[in-house]
Amino acid sequence: MAASAQTPEPKLGLRERKKLKTRTAIREATYRLIMDQGYDATTVEQIAEAAEVSPSTVFRYFPTKEDIVLTDEFDPVLERELRARPAGESLLDSLRHVIEESLLRAVQSEDPEVTRLRTRLQVEVPAVRSRMMESMSVTGQMICRVLADRTGRDAGDLEVRVYAMAVVGALMEATMYWAERGDAGGDLRDLSVRALDVLRDGLQGT
């Protein structure tokens, strides 16, 4: 049965809610500090103090400072919504539906100033950009699993991996394009759909 943005999200238990609250507090403290004093000047100790947790707690939730900026709750949403789409639908069509109806709605529920900060740091800070490339491979592995389940192929097959990372690369470049151009870049959802259209249609001449 096809699912959409109306797919009910699983309810979290008390422990999971507490974890999410702590993760959110750490991220929000990080964003406030970076906005005030810049990325390099912001330390994990300052973040811990602002979030009212210990530095060891920060590292328990986020292995590096870069992970605080990059880690979000969107991959689980993406996987859940992709798996809820009809099995016979192409991955690109499924992705387009999820992006248009669910995933970017979740992104857009974030404070726009925070979204711009996150993406700007991905462009401007080499350590964040390098870590982003590593984190995108995790998203690619998730898409590989979805593809494998749909096609009956092994998630480690070269063709599956190439297809999955092409999708990840397209979405990443759409996000970077949007971040680099500010308000002149256009709407992130439209840019993401355009990027998927390139994978489907190829590069057309001007």
Residue pairs with C-beta under 8 A, 6 or more apart in sequence:
1 84
2 84
2 85
2 86
3 81
3 84
3 85
4 97
4 101
4 102
5 101
5 102
5 105
7 80
7 81
7 84
7 102
9 80
12 20
19 61
20 73
22 51
22 53
22 57
22 61
23 61
23 62
23 71
25 51
25 52
25 53
26 47
26 48
26 51
26 53
26 57
26 58
26 61
26 62
26 68
27 68
27 71
28 51
29 47
29 50
29 51
30 42
30 47
30 51
30 65
30 68
30 69
31 114
31 117
31 118
32 50
33 42
33 46
33 47
33 50
34 42
34 69
34 117
34 121
35 113
35 117
39 69
39 121
39 125
39 128
40 125
42 65
44 55
44 58
44 59
44 65
45 55
47 58
47 65
47 68
48 54
48 55
48 57
48 58
51 58
58 68
62 68
62 71
64 131
66 125
66 127
66 128
66 130
66 131
66 132
67 131
67 135
69 118
69 121
69 122
69 128
70 118
70 122
70 128
70 131
70 132
70 135
71 135
73 106
74 103
74 106
74 107
75 138
75 139
75 142
77 102
77 103
77 106
78 98
78 103
78 139
78 142
79 142
79 145
79 146
81 98
81 102
81 103
82 91
82 94
82 95
82 98
82 143
82 146
83 146
83 149
85 94
85 97
85 98
86 94
87 150
89 97
91 143
91 146
91 147
91 150
91 163
91 167
92 167
92 196
92 199
92 200
95 167
95 196
96 193
96 196
99 189
99 192
99 193
99 196
100 189
100 193
104 188
104 189
104 192
107 115
107 188
108 115
108 188
108 189
116 179
116 182
119 175
119 176
119 178
119 179
120 179
121 128
122 128
122 129
122 132
122 175
122 176
122 179
123 129
123 176
123 179
123 180
132 172
136 168
136 169
136 172
137 165
137 168
139 168
140 161
140 164
140 165
140 167
140 168
141 155
141 164
143 164
143 167
143 168
144 155
144 156
144 160
144 161
144 164
145 155
147 153
147 155
147 160
147 163
147 164
148 154
148 155
148 157
148 160
151 160
153 159
153 160
154 160
166 199
167 196
167 199
170 195
170 196
170 198
170 199
171 192
171 195
171 196
173 195
174 188
174 191
174 192
174 194
174 195
175 188
175 191
175 192
177 185
177 191
178 185
178 186
178 188
178 191
179 185
185 191
